[in-house]
């Protein structure tokens, strides 16, 4: 009984400490757009002698926690790399499970997302996606379309190189049609041709599990994004991890290629 009481007291102290960190973080410059490469689900499961799909299911719970905290902190956009165009190479059983996760996640947590004023969006290619996956996303987008809080953007069947190629093709088509002169092409033409054109570029990119690469994720959009890598596996990435990433971001001096303050002298 005494041990349980001590644990409850410790949990309460941790919760109070986290609340204080949330208030402190929210009082400073919060990233408007956070992008996350959610990595390590399979390794999390393997460490526990569980099938890989168990890690993906646990990772779904992390999405819920991180979405709620990001919304509370005042983050405007949260983009989650849920499934890449290269992930189709994985075993069929795992792919089938991953294609069911959006349906399960959105059906279970949609009422909570609506209550939290979160708007669901998706960027990625619809081809190859099962009908039930597309329908789950469609329902969530429709149900949350009028929400004005955090935009929860799932990158699903998404690949940045293909996205850039499509943007270039669109520019080429305009040139061929005579509606755009080659000399008039700017970076903005590519930016507006990307799936993320309605969102600001990410301020902070987080990748979990210790991997240090972009894996074909938002290559154009991340040109001046601050990167934060952690050894923590995605299912273990909790509120403290997100706060740590944001606190680290808030200490950085973003110059976007220029100089600020005394550096300019």
N, C-alpha and C positions, 0 to 999 in steps of 0.2 A: 504493500500500500504506500509506504514511504517513498519507494523508488518511483512509483507511478506519479506521485505528487511532485517529486523533483523534476520528472520529465515534463509534466504539464507546465510547471513554472518556467522551465527552460524554453519550452515551445512558445510560451507567452512572451518571454523576453526577446526571443528571436523575431516574433511577429511584430513587436513594438519597434525593434531595431530596424526591421525591413520597412515599416511604415515611415519611420523617420528618414530613411534613405530615399524612399519614393518621393516624399515631400521635398527633400533637398534637391533631388534630381530634377523634379518637375519645375522647381523654381529657377533653374538655369536653362541654357539653350538646349532644348530637346530636339533630337533628330526629327526632321519632318517626315522623312521616309527611311525606314529600316528594311533592308533586304537580308534574308537568311537562307543559307544553304544548309538544310537540315540533314546532317550526316551522322552516321554511327549507329543507326537502328539495328542493323544486322550484327555488328560487333557487340552491342549491348545484349542482344539475345544469346549470342554464342558464349559470352562470359557466364551466362546463367544456364547453359546447356538447354536452351530453348530454340525452337525453330525461328528462322529469320522473321517470319510474319508476326511473331509475338513482339519483336522489337518495333515493327511498324505500328502495331496497335498501341503500344505504350507511347510511341512518339506522337500519336494523335492526341493523347492527353496533354502532352507538352504544348501542342499548338493551342489548345484551349487556355492554358495558364498564361502563356506568353501574349496571346491576343488580348486577354483581359487586362494584363498589366500595361501593355503598350497603350491601350486605349485610355487607361487611367492616367498615364503619364502625359497624355496629350499628343502622342505620335499620330500623324495624320494618315500615313500609308505604311502598311506592313506587307511586304511581298515575300512569299514563302515558296522556295523551289521544291515543289512536291513530286514532279516526275519529269525527267528530261527526255528529249527525242532519242537519246542513246540508251535509256533504261529499258527499251523494248528487248534488248539483248539478254536480259535477265531470265531466269527460269520461268516457264509459263505459269506455274502455280503462284510464284511470288508476284508476277505481273497482274494476274487475275485478282489476287488479294488487294494489291495496291489500287486497282481500278474500282474496288468495292469500298475503299476507305472514304472517299469523298461523300458517297451516299450515306454511309454510317455516321460519319462525323457531322454532316450537315443535318441529318434527320434527328440526331440526338441533341445537338447544341444549337440548332437554328432558333428555338424560342429564346435561348439565352443571348444569342447574337442580336436578335431583334430588341430585347430588353436593354442590351448594352449600347444600342444605337449604332451597331457596326454594319457597314455595307460590304457585301461579298462581291468580288469581281474575279475574273479569270483571264489570264493571258496564256496563249498556247494554241496549238493546232487541233482543231476538232476532228480531223480525219484520223482514223485508227482508234479513236476513243469509243468505248462501248456506249450504246444508247443510254444505259442506266446511269452511267457516269455523267454524260452530258445533261441528262434530265435532272439529276440531283443538283448540279451547278445552276441550271436554268431556274429551278424552283427557288433556290437560295437567293439568286440575283433578283428575281422578281419580288420575293418577300421582303427584301432589304433595300430595294432601290430608292426609297425615300429617306433612308437613314442618313444622318449628317455627321456621324462620328467617324471613327477609324475606318479606313478602307482596307479590308482584308483581301489581298490579291494573291490568288493561287497561280503559280506558274506550273501549268499542267500540260504535258506533252509539248514542252517548250525547249527551243534551242536557239541560242543567240545568233549563231552564224547563219542559219536559215532565215531568221528574222531580218538580218542585215541584207542578205541576198534579195529577199522580197522587196525591201525598201529600195534597193538599187534598181531592181527590175521596174518598179513603179516610176522611178525617175527616168529610166531609159525609155519607157513607154511614152512619157510626156514629151521627151525630146523628139522621139520618132513622130509623134502626132503634131509637132510644131508648136505645142503650147508652152514649151520651156526651152530656153536657149542654154547650151552647155556652159556659157560664161556666167549664167545666172545661178548655177547650182551652188548651194551653200550647205554647211553642216545641218542647218535647220531642215532642209529637205529630207535628209536621212532621219533625223530625230522625229519628224512628224509622220514618217512612214513606219515607225516601230509600234509594237503592240502596247508599249507603255507611254504613248504620246500624250495621254491625258493625265499623266502623273509627273511630279518633279523627279529628277534623277535622285537615286538613293544617296543619303548623307552618310550612312553607315552600313557596311556589309559585315555580317557575322557568319563565320563558318565553324561548325562544331566538329569534334572528333579528331582534331590534330592534323587534318589534311590541309595543305596550304596551296590551293589552286582554285581556279574559277569554274572549271568544268562546264564551259560553254554557257555561262550564265550572265546575261546582261552586259556583254563585253563593251558595247558602245556606251551604255548608260553609266558604267562604273569608272569612267575616265578620271574623275576627281573625288571619288568616294573614299572615305576613311575605312580601312580594313581592320577587322579584329578577329583573330583566330584563337580558338580555345581547344584544349585537349578533351574537354567534357563531351561525352556522347549525347546526342540529341535527347534521348529519353530522360537523361539526368540534368538537362539544361532547365533550371528553374528560375524563379524570380530573382534570386541573388545573382545568378549568372548574367541575366539581362541588365540588371542594375550595374554590375561591374563593367559590362561593355559600354553602357551609356556614360558612366562616370569617367571611363578612360577616354571616350570620345570628347567629353566636355573639357578635357585638359589639353586637347590638341589645338594647334594653331593652323587653321585652314587658310591657305594662301591662294589656291587655284592658279598656281604658276607665277603669282606676283609676290610682292613684299608688303608687310604691314608694320606700322608703328616704327620703332627704332631701326628695324631691318632695312627700311627704305632710305635711311640717311647714310 
